[in-house]
Amino acid sequence: MNVLIFVMSMAVMGVGHQEAFQILDNVSNTFYGIAYLFMFAIPLLGLKNSPDRPPRWLRAAALSGFAVTLLACVLSLFPIVDVKSWLSFGLKVGGVVLVANLIGAFVYVKRPRRVSNPERRT
């Protein structure tokens, strides 16, 4: 249902079905890419002060994965189908990704904090 609403809203904005699908697909792939960027950053940035640092081969693989995923996220801003304006396409994809992540960050910051109760542990 959400996909139908998205495609219909894009059609109202003067975007064809193929471009609307490409925007939706690029946005969803970028969301996955952002999650993978954080995953690949763990061996690179995590455990810096720990004696149990990841081996060099793992850090090299994580760096390679990070670089390729970052490149895929950047390339998702450019259309692979014929569109009226590639700049408009990139702004739509980047704007949706940015706004959705800002909403997610806002929801995370404003969430109610749980108070731990040591007596309740089982």
N, CA, C and O atoms as a GROMACS GRO file, in nm:
protein
  488
    1MET      N    1   0.082  -0.118   0.000
    1MET     CA    2   0.000   0.000   0.000
    1MET      C    3   0.088   0.127   0.000
    1MET      O    4   0.060   0.223  -0.072
    2ASN      N    5   0.194   0.124   0.082
    2ASN     CA    6   0.283   0.240   0.087
    2ASN      C    7   0.350   0.266  -0.046
    2ASN      O    8   0.371   0.381  -0.085
    3VAL      N    9   0.386   0.158  -0.117
    3VAL     CA   10   0.450   0.174  -0.248
    3VAL      C   11   0.352   0.239  -0.345
    3VAL      O   12   0.391   0.327  -0.422
    4LEU      N   13   0.227   0.197  -0.342
    4LEU     CA   14   0.126   0.256  -0.430
    4LEU      C   15   0.109   0.404  -0.401
    4LEU      O   16   0.101   0.484  -0.494
    5ILE      N   17   0.104   0.441  -0.274
    5ILE     CA   18   0.092   0.582  -0.237
    5ILE      C   19   0.214   0.660  -0.285
    5ILE      O   20   0.201   0.772  -0.335
    6PHE      N   21   0.334   0.602  -0.270
    6PHE     CA   22   0.456   0.669  -0.313
    6PHE      C   23   0.454   0.692  -0.464
    6PHE      O   24   0.482   0.802  -0.511
    7VAL      N   25   0.422   0.586  -0.540
    7VAL     CA   26   0.422   0.598  -0.686
    7VAL      C   27   0.317   0.699  -0.730
    7VAL      O   28   0.341   0.776  -0.823
    8MET      N   29   0.200   0.699  -0.666
    8MET     CA   30   0.096   0.795  -0.702
    8MET      C   31   0.139   0.938  -0.670
    8MET      O   32   0.112   1.030  -0.747
    9SER      N   33   0.206   0.957  -0.556
    9SER     CA   34   0.252   1.092  -0.521
    9SER      C   35   0.360   1.139  -0.618
    9SER      O   36   0.365   1.257  -0.650
   10MET      N   37   0.444   1.049  -0.664
   10MET     CA   38   0.546   1.086  -0.763
   10MET      C   39   0.479   1.121  -0.896
   10MET      O   40   0.524   1.212  -0.966
   11ALA      N   41   0.372   1.048  -0.932
   11ALA     CA   42   0.302   1.076  -1.057
   11ALA      C   43   0.240   1.216  -1.054
   11ALA      O   44   0.236   1.285  -1.156
   12VAL      N   45   0.192   1.256  -0.938
   12VAL     CA   46   0.135   1.390  -0.924
   12VAL      C   47   0.244   1.495  -0.944
   12VAL      O   48   0.216   1.604  -0.994
   13MET      N   49   0.366   1.463  -0.907
   13MET     CA   50   0.477   1.557  -0.921
   13MET      C   51   0.534   1.558  -1.063
   13MET      O   52   0.636   1.621  -1.087
   14GLY      N   53   0.470   1.488  -1.156
   14GLY     CA   54   0.517   1.489  -1.293
   14GLY      C   55   0.622   1.386  -1.323
   14GLY      O   56   0.701   1.402  -1.416
   15VAL      N   57   0.626   1.279  -1.245
   15VAL     CA   58   0.725   1.174  -1.264
   15VAL      C   59   0.655   1.052  -1.321
   15VAL      O   60   0.546   1.016  -1.276
   16GLY      N   61   0.715   0.988  -1.420
   16GLY     CA   62   0.657   0.868  -1.478
   16GLY      C   63   0.671   0.749  -1.386
   16GLY      O   64   0.741   0.755  -1.285
   17HIS      N   65   0.604   0.641  -1.422
   17HIS     CA   66   0.606   0.521  -1.338
   17HIS      C   67   0.746   0.461  -1.327
   17HIS      O   68   0.787   0.416  -1.220
   18GLN      N   69   0.818   0.461  -1.437
   18GLN     CA   70   0.952   0.403  -1.436
   18GLN      C   71   1.046   0.485  -1.347
   18GLN      O   72   1.125   0.428  -1.272
   19GLU      N   73   1.038   0.617  -1.357
   19GLU     CA   74   1.122   0.702  -1.272
   19GLU      C   75   1.082   0.691  -1.127
   19GLU      O   76   1.168   0.690  -1.039
   20ALA      N   77   0.951   0.683  -1.100
   20ALA     CA   78   0.905   0.670  -0.962
   20ALA      C   79   0.956   0.540  -0.901
   20ALA      O   80   0.999   0.538  -0.785
   21PHE      N   81   0.951   0.431  -0.978
   21PHE     CA   82   1.004   0.304  -0.928
   21PHE      C   83   1.153   0.313  -0.905
   21PHE      O   84   1.204   0.261  -0.806
   22GLN      N   85   1.225   0.380  -0.995
   22GLN     CA   86   1.370   0.393  -0.980
   22GLN      C   87   1.404   0.475  -0.855
   22GLN      O   88   1.500   0.443  -0.785
   23ILE      N   89   1.326   0.579  -0.827
   23ILE     CA   90   1.348   0.658  -0.706
   23ILE      C   91   1.325   0.572  -0.583
   23ILE      O   92   1.406   0.573  -0.490
   24LEU      N   93   1.215   0.497  -0.582
   24LEU     CA   94   1.183   0.411  -0.468
   24LEU      C   95   1.291   0.306  -0.449
   24LEU      O   96   1.333   0.279  -0.336
   25ASP      N   97   1.337   0.246  -0.557
   25ASP     CA   98   1.440   0.142  -0.549
   25ASP      C   99   1.573   0.201  -0.500
   25ASP      O  100   1.639   0.141  -0.416
   26ASN      N  101   1.612   0.316  -0.552
   26ASN     CA  102   1.738   0.378  -0.510
   26ASN      C  103   1.734   0.421  -0.364
   26ASN      O  104   1.833   0.407  -0.293
   27VAL      N  105   1.620   0.473  -0.320
   27VAL     CA  106   1.607   0.514  -0.179
   27VAL      C  107   1.618   0.392  -0.088
   27VAL      O  108   1.690   0.395   0.012
   28SER      N  109   1.548   0.284  -0.123
   28SER     CA  110   1.554   0.166  -0.037
   28SER      C  111   1.693   0.104  -0.036
   28SER      O  112   1.740   0.059   0.068
   29ASN      N  113   1.761   0.102  -0.150
   29ASN     CA  114   1.898   0.051  -0.154
   29ASN      C  115   1.993   0.139  -0.073
   29ASN      O  116   2.086   0.088  -0.010
   30THR      N  117   1.969   0.268  -0.073
   30THR     CA  118   2.054   0.359   0.006
   30THR      C  119   2.032   0.336   0.155
   30THR      O  120   2.126   0.343   0.233
   31PHE      N  121   1.907   0.310   0.196
   31PHE     CA  122   1.882   0.278   0.336
   31PHE      C  123   1.961   0.154   0.378
   31PHE      O  124   2.024   0.153   0.484
   32TYR      N  125   1.958   0.050   0.296
   32TYR     CA  126   2.038  -0.068   0.325
   32TYR      C  127   2.186  -0.034   0.327
   32TYR      O  128   2.261  -0.082   0.413
   33GLY      N  129   2.229   0.048   0.233
   33GLY     CA  130   2.369   0.086   0.225
   33GLY      C  131   2.417   0.157   0.351
   33GLY      O  132   2.529   0.133   0.397
   34ILE      N  133   2.334   0.244   0.406
   34ILE     CA  134   2.372   0.316   0.528
   34ILE      C  135   2.391   0.218   0.644
   34ILE      O  136   2.485   0.231   0.722
   35ALA      N  137   2.302   0.120   0.653
   35ALA     CA  138   2.317   0.018   0.759
   35ALA      C  139   2.447  -0.060   0.740
   35ALA      O  140   2.517  -0.088   0.836
   36TYR      N  141   2.478  -0.094   0.615
   36TYR     CA  142   2.603  -0.165   0.588
   36TYR      C  143   2.725  -0.079   0.615
   36TYR      O  144   2.828  -0.130   0.658
   37LEU      N  145   2.716   0.052   0.590
   37LEU     CA  146   2.830   0.140   0.621
   37LEU      C  147   2.863   0.133   0.770
   37LEU      O  148   2.980   0.126   0.808
   38PHE      N  149   2.761   0.136   0.854
   38PHE     CA  150   2.786   0.125   0.998
   38PHE      C  151   2.842  -0.012   1.033
   38PHE      O  152   2.929  -0.023   1.119
   39MET      N  153   2.792  -0.117   0.968
   39MET     CA  154   2.843  -0.250   0.995
   39MET      C  155   2.991  -0.262   0.957
   39MET      O  156   3.071  -0.318   1.031
   40PHE      N  157   3.027  -0.208   0.839
   40PHE     CA  158   3.166  -0.216   0.795
   40PHE      C  159   3.257  -0.125   0.879
   40PHE      O  160   3.378  -0.147   0.884
   41ALA      N  161   3.200  -0.023   0.943
   41ALA     CA  162   3.282   0.068   1.024
   41ALA      C  163   3.320   0.006   1.158
   41ALA      O  164   3.416   0.050   1.221
   42ILE      N  165   3.248  -0.094   1.203
   42ILE     CA  166   3.277  -0.154   1.334
   42ILE      C  167   3.419  -0.209   1.342
   42ILE      O  168   3.489  -0.177   1.437
   43PRO      N  169   3.466  -0.291   1.247
   43PRO     CA  170   3.605  -0.338   1.257
   43PRO      C  171   3.707  -0.227   1.237
   43PRO      O  172   3.821  -0.238   1.282
   44LEU      N  173   3.667  -0.120   1.168
   44LEU     CA  174   3.762  -0.011   1.142
   44LEU      C  175   3.774   0.085   1.259
   44LEU      O  176   3.884   0.129   1.291
   45LEU      N  177   3.663   0.117   1.323
   45LEU     CA  178   3.664   0.219   1.428
   45LEU      C  179   3.641   0.164   1.568
   45LEU      O  180   3.680   0.226   1.666
   46GLY      N  181   3.579   0.048   1.577
   46GLY     CA  182   3.551  -0.009   1.708
   46GLY      C  183   3.673  -0.078   1.766
   46GLY      O  184   3.765  -0.116   1.693
   47LEU      N  185   3.674  -0.094   1.894
   47LEU     CA  186   3.780  -0.164   1.966
   47LEU      C  187   3.918  -0.102   1.948
   47LEU      O  188   4.019  -0.174   1.948
   48LYS      N  189   3.924   0.030   1.934
   48LYS     CA  190   4.054   0.094   1.915
   48LYS      C  191   4.144   0.082   2.038
   48LYS      O  192   4.265   0.064   2.025
   49ASN      N  193   4.085   0.091   2.156
   49ASN     CA  194   4.165   0.087   2.278
   49ASN      C  195   4.173  -0.052   2.338
   49ASN      O  196   4.228  -0.071   2.446
   50SER      N  197   4.118  -0.149   2.269
   50SER     CA  198   4.117  -0.286   2.319
   50SER      C  199   4.236  -0.364   2.265
   50SER      O  200   4.278  -0.341   2.151
   51PRO      N  201   4.290  -0.454   2.344
   51PRO     CA  202   4.399  -0.537   2.291
   51PRO      C  203   4.348  -0.639   2.189
   51PRO      O  204   4.428  -0.699   2.116
   52ASP      N  205   4.218  -0.660   2.183
   52ASP     CA  206   4.159  -0.756   2.090
   52ASP      C  207   4.118  -0.688   1.960
   52ASP      O  208   4.002  -0.698   1.919
   53ARG      N  209   4.211  -0.620   1.896
   53ARG     CA  210   4.182  -0.553   1.769
   53ARG      C  211   4.155  -0.659   1.662
   53ARG      O  212   4.214  -0.767   1.665
   54PRO      N  213   4.068  -0.628   1.567
   54PRO     CA  214   4.045  -0.723   1.457
   54PRO      C  215   4.173  -0.740   1.375
   54PRO      O  216   4.254  -0.648   1.366
   55PRO      N  217   4.192  -0.858   1.315
   55PRO     CA  218   4.312  -0.879   1.234
   55PRO      C  219   4.314  -0.786   1.112
   55PRO      O  220   4.211  -0.733   1.070
   56ARG      N  221   4.433  -0.770   1.057
   56ARG     CA  222   4.447  -0.678   0.943
   56ARG      C  223   4.363  -0.721   0.822
   56ARG      O  224   4.307  -0.636   0.753
   57TRP      N  225   4.355  -0.850   0.799
   57TRP     CA  226   4.277  -0.896   0.684
   57TRP      C  227   4.130  -0.858   0.700
   57TRP      O  228   4.064  -0.825   0.601
   58LEU      N  229   4.078  -0.863   0.823
   58LEU     CA  230   3.939  -0.826   0.847
   58LEU      C  231   3.919  -0.676   0.829
   58LEU      O  232   3.818  -0.632   0.773
   59ARG      N  233   4.015  -0.597   0.878
   59ARG     CA  234   4.005  -0.452   0.860
   59ARG      C  235   4.016  -0.415   0.712
   59ARG      O  236   3.948  -0.323   0.667
   60ALA      N  237   4.100  -0.486   0.636
   60ALA     CA  238   4.112  -0.459   0.492
   60ALA      C  239   3.981  -0.494   0.420
   60ALA      O  240   3.937  -0.420   0.333
   61ALA      N  241   3.921  -0.606   0.457
   61ALA     CA  242   3.793  -0.645   0.397
   61ALA      C  243   3.684  -0.545   0.434
   61ALA      O  244   3.601  -0.511   0.350
   62ALA      N  245   3.683  -0.499   0.558
   62ALA     CA  246   3.583  -0.401   0.601
   62ALA      C  247   3.603  -0.268   0.529
   62ALA      O  248   3.505  -0.203   0.492
   63LEU      N  249   3.727  -0.229   0.509
   63LEU     CA  250   3.755  -0.105   0.436
   63LEU      C  251   3.708  -0.116   0.291
   63LEU      O  252   3.652  -0.022   0.236
   64SER      N  253   3.732  -0.230   0.230
   64SER     CA  254   3.687  -0.253   0.093
   64SER      C  255   3.534  -0.250   0.086
   64SER      O  256   3.477  -0.187  -0.003
   65GLY      N  257   3.468  -0.319   0.179
   65GLY     CA  258   3.322  -0.319   0.183
   65GLY      C  259   3.266  -0.180   0.206
   65GLY      O  260   3.166  -0.142   0.145
   66PHE      N  261   3.330  -0.105   0.295
   66PHE     CA  262   3.286   0.032   0.323
   66PHE      C  263   3.298   0.119   0.198
   66PHE      O  264   3.205   0.193   0.164
   67ALA      N  265   3.411   0.108   0.128
   67ALA     CA  266   3.434   0.191   0.009
   67ALA      C  267   3.334   0.158  -0.101
   67ALA      O  268   3.280   0.249  -0.164
   68VAL      N  269   3.311   0.030  -0.125
   68VAL     CA  270   3.218  -0.010  -0.231
   68VAL      C  271   3.075   0.031  -0.196
   68VAL      O  272   3.000   0.077  -0.282
   69THR      N  273   3.037   0.014  -0.070
   69THR     CA  274   2.903   0.052  -0.028
   69THR      C  275   2.884   0.202  -0.035
   69THR      O  276   2.778   0.249  -0.077
   70LEU      N  277   2.984   0.279   0.005
   70LEU     CA  278   2.976   0.424  -0.005
   70LEU      C  279   2.962   0.467  -0.152
   70LEU      O  280   2.884   0.556  -0.183
   71LEU      N  281   3.038   0.404  -0.240
   71LEU     CA  282   3.027   0.434  -0.382
   71LEU      C  283   2.886   0.402  -0.434
   71LEU      O  284   2.830   0.478  -0.512
   72ALA      N  285   2.829   0.290  -0.391
   72ALA     CA  286   2.694   0.253  -0.434
   72ALA      C  287   2.592   0.356  -0.384
   72ALA      O  288   2.498   0.390  -0.456
   73CYS      N  289   2.609   0.405  -0.261
   73CYS     CA  290   2.517   0.506  -0.208
   73CYS      C  291   2.528   0.637  -0.287
   73CYS      O  292   2.427   0.702  -0.314
   74VAL      N  293   2.648   0.674  -0.324
   74VAL     CA  294   2.666   0.797  -0.402
   74VAL      C  295   2.609   0.778  -0.543
   74VAL      O  296   2.542   0.867  -0.595
   75LEU      N  297   2.633   0.664  -0.604
   75LEU     CA  298   2.584   0.639  -0.739
   75LEU      C  299   2.432   0.627  -0.744
   75LEU      O  300   2.372   0.645  -0.851
   76SER      N  301   2.368   0.596  -0.632
   76SER     CA  302   2.222   0.586  -0.631
   76SER      C  303   2.156   0.723  -0.652
   76SER      O  304   2.036   0.730  -0.678
   77LEU      N  305   2.233   0.829  -0.640
   77LEU     CA  306   2.179   0.963  -0.664
   77LEU      C  307   2.164   0.993  -0.812
   77LEU      O  308   2.101   1.092  -0.850
   78PHE      N  309   2.221   0.909  -0.897
   78PHE     CA  310   2.217   0.931  -1.041
   78PHE      C  311   2.124   0.828  -1.105
   78PHE      O  312   2.132   0.709  -1.073
   79PRO      N  313   2.037   0.872  -1.196
   79PRO     CA  314   1.940   0.780  -1.256
   79PRO      C  315   2.004   0.688  -1.359
   79PRO      O  316   2.102   0.723  -1.425
   80ILE      N  317   1.945   0.568  -1.372
   80ILE     CA  318   1.989   0.477  -1.478
   80ILE      C  319   1.881   0.466  -1.586
   80ILE      O  320   1.900   0.397  -1.686
   81VAL      N  321   1.769   0.534  -1.566
   81VAL     CA  322   1.662   0.538  -1.665
   81VAL      C  323   1.655   0.682  -1.719
   81VAL      O  324   1.710   0.774  -1.659
   82ASP      N  325   1.586   0.699  -1.831
   82ASP     CA  326   1.569   0.833  -1.886
   82ASP      C  327   1.475   0.914  -1.796
   82ASP      O  328   1.362   0.872  -1.770
   83VAL      N  329   1.523   1.027  -1.750
   83VAL     CA  330   1.443   1.114  -1.664
   83VAL      C  331   1.446   1.255  -1.722
   83VAL      O  332   1.531   1.289  -1.804
   84LYS      N  333   1.352   1.336  -1.678
   84LYS     CA  334   1.346   1.474  -1.727
   84LYS      C  335   1.466   1.554  -1.680
   84LYS      O  336   1.525   1.630  -1.756
   85SER      N  337   1.504   1.536  -1.554
   85SER     CA  338   1.616   1.610  -1.497
   85SER      C  339   1.692   1.520  -1.399
   85SER      O  340   1.635   1.473  -1.301
   86TRP      N  341   1.820   1.495  -1.427
   86TRP     CA  342   1.897   1.412  -1.336
   86TRP      C  343   1.921   1.482  -1.203
   86TRP      O  344   1.935   1.416  -1.100
   87LEU      N  345   1.926   1.616  -1.205
   87LEU     CA  346   1.943   1.691  -1.081
   87LEU      C  347   1.820   1.676  -0.992
   87LEU      O  348   1.832   1.656  -0.871
   88SER      N  349   1.703   1.686  -1.052
   88SER     CA  350   1.579   1.668  -0.977
   88SER      C  351   1.571   1.526  -0.920
   88SER      O  352   1.528   1.507  -0.806
   89PHE      N  353   1.612   1.428  -0.998
   89PHE     CA  354   1.613   1.289  -0.953
   89PHE      C  355   1.704   1.273  -0.830
   89PHE      O  356   1.664   1.215  -0.729
   90GLY      N  357   1.824   1.325  -0.840
   90GLY     CA  358   1.919   1.314  -0.729
   90GLY      C  359   1.871   1.385  -0.604
   90GLY      O  360   1.890   1.336  -0.493
   91LEU      N  361   1.807   1.501  -0.622
   91LEU     CA  362   1.755   1.574  -0.507
   91LEU      C  363   1.639   1.498  -0.441
   91LEU      O  364   1.624   1.500  -0.318
   92LYS      N  365   1.558   1.432  -0.521
   92LYS     CA  366   1.448   1.353  -0.465
   92LYS      C  367   1.501   1.235  -0.384
   92LYS      O  368   1.458   1.211  -0.272
   93VAL      N  369   1.596   1.162  -0.442
   93VAL     CA  370   1.652   1.046  -0.372
   93VAL      C  371   1.725   1.092  -0.246
   93VAL      O  372   1.700   1.039  -0.138
   94GLY      N  373   1.814   1.188  -0.260
   94GLY     CA  374   1.889   1.237  -0.144
   94GLY      C  375   1.800   1.301  -0.040
   94GLY      O  376   1.822   1.285   0.080
   95GLY      N  377   1.698   1.374  -0.085
   95GLY     CA  378   1.606   1.439   0.009
   95GLY      C  379   1.526   1.339   0.090
   95GLY      O  380   1.510   1.356   0.211
   96VAL      N  381   1.475   1.235   0.023
   96VAL     CA  382   1.397   1.134   0.095
   96VAL      C  383   1.486   1.061   0.197
   96VAL      O  384   1.444   1.039   0.310
   97VAL      N  385   1.606   1.026   0.157
   97VAL     CA  386   1.697   0.957   0.248
   97VAL      C  387   1.731   1.047   0.368
   97VAL      O  388   1.730   1.002   0.482
   98LEU      N  389   1.762   1.172   0.341
   98LEU     CA  390   1.798   1.265   0.447
   98LEU      C  391   1.681   1.288   0.543
   98LEU      O  392   1.698   1.281   0.664
   99VAL      N  393   1.563   1.316   0.488
   99VAL     CA  394   1.447   1.344   0.573
   99VAL      C  395   1.409   1.222   0.655
   99VAL      O  396   1.379   1.234   0.774
  100ALA      N  397   1.409   1.104   0.594
  100ALA     CA  398   1.374   0.983   0.667
  100ALA      C  399   1.472   0.956   0.781
  100ALA      O  400   1.431   0.916   0.890
  101ASN      N  401   1.601   0.977   0.757
  101ASN     CA  402   1.699   0.956   0.863
  101ASN      C  403   1.690   1.062   0.972
  101ASN      O  404   1.711   1.032   1.089
  102LEU      N  405   1.658   1.185   0.935
  102LEU     CA  406   1.637   1.289   1.037
  102LEU      C  407   1.515   1.258   1.122
  102LEU      O  408   1.517   1.279   1.244
  103ILE      N  409   1.408   1.208   1.060
  103ILE     CA  410   1.289   1.167   1.138
  103ILE      C  411   1.326   1.054   1.232
  103ILE      O  412   1.286   1.054   1.349
  104GLY      N  413   1.401   0.956   1.183
  104GLY     CA  414   1.444   0.845   1.267
  104GLY      C  415   1.530   0.891   1.384
  104GLY      O  416   1.514   0.842   1.496
  105ALA      N  417   1.622   0.984   1.359
  105ALA     CA  418   1.706   1.037   1.466
  105ALA      C  419   1.622   1.114   1.568
  105ALA      O  420   1.646   1.104   1.688
  106PHE      N  421   1.525   1.190   1.520
  106PHE     CA  422   1.436   1.265   1.610
  106PHE      C  423   1.356   1.170   1.698
  106PHE      O  424   1.344   1.191   1.819
  107VAL      N  425   1.301   1.064   1.638
  107VAL     CA  426   1.224   0.966   1.716
  107VAL      C  427   1.315   0.899   1.819
  107VAL      O  428   1.272   0.875   1.932
  108TYR      N  429   1.438   0.868   1.782
  108TYR     CA  430   1.531   0.805   1.875
  108TYR      C  431   1.564   0.897   1.991
  108TYR      O  432   1.567   0.853   2.106
  109VAL      N  433   1.590   1.023   1.963
  109VAL     CA  434   1.628   1.118   2.068
  109VAL      C  435   1.510   1.145   2.161
  109VAL      O  436   1.529   1.159   2.282
  110LYS      N  437   1.390   1.153   2.108
  110LYS     CA  438   1.272   1.187   2.187
  110LYS      C  439   1.202   1.067   2.248
  110LYS      O  440   1.096   1.083   2.310
  111ARG      N  441   1.257   0.947   2.234
  111ARG     CA  442   1.191   0.829   2.289
  111ARG      C  443   1.188   0.837   2.441
  111ARG      O  444   1.276   0.898   2.502
  112PRO      N  445   1.087   0.777   2.504
  112PRO     CA  446   1.085   0.776   2.650
  112PRO      C  447   1.196   0.687   2.704
  112PRO      O  448   1.220   0.577   2.654
  113ARG      N  449   1.263   0.735   2.804
  113ARG     CA  450   1.374   0.660   2.864
  113ARG      C  451   1.318   0.561   2.965
  113ARG      O  452   1.228   0.592   3.043
  114ARG      N  453   1.372   0.441   2.961
  114ARG     CA  454   1.332   0.339   3.058
  114ARG      C  455   1.422   0.351   3.180
  114ARG      O  456   1.543   0.368   3.169
  115VAL      N  457   1.361   0.340   3.295
  115VAL     CA  458   1.437   0.339   3.419
  115VAL      C  459   1.455   0.194   3.458
  115VAL      O  460   1.358   0.120   3.474
  116SER      N  461   1.580   0.154   3.472
  116SER     CA  462   1.603   0.013   3.507
  116SER      C  463   1.566  -0.010   3.653
  116SER      O  464   1.599   0.069   3.741
  117ASN      N  465   1.500  -0.119   3.675
  117ASN     CA  466   1.457  -0.158   3.807
  117ASN      C  467   1.527  -0.288   3.844
  117ASN      O  468   1.489  -0.394   3.794
  118PRO      N  469   1.631  -0.282   3.932
  118PRO     CA  470   1.708  -0.404   3.962
  118PRO      C  471   1.625  -0.510   4.032
  118PRO      O  472   1.660  -0.628   4.025
  119GLU      N  473   1.517  -0.474   4.099
  119GLU     CA  474   1.436  -0.571   4.170
  119GLU      C  475   1.353  -0.656   4.075
  119GLU      O  476   1.311  -0.766   4.111
  120ARG      N  477   1.329  -0.607   3.954
  120ARG     CA  478   1.243  -0.675   3.860
  120ARG      C  479   1.312  -0.780   3.778
  120ARG      O  480   1.246  -0.856   3.707
  121ARG      N  481   1.441  -0.788   3.783
  121ARG     CA  482   1.515  -0.885   3.702
  121ARG      C  483   1.484  -1.027   3.746
  121ARG      O  484   1.475  -1.056   3.865
  122THR      N  485   1.470  -1.115   3.648
  122THR     CA  486   1.440  -1.254   3.680
  122THR      C  487   1.547  -1.344   3.633
  122THR      O  488   1.539  -1.466   3.652
   0.00000   0.00000   0.00000
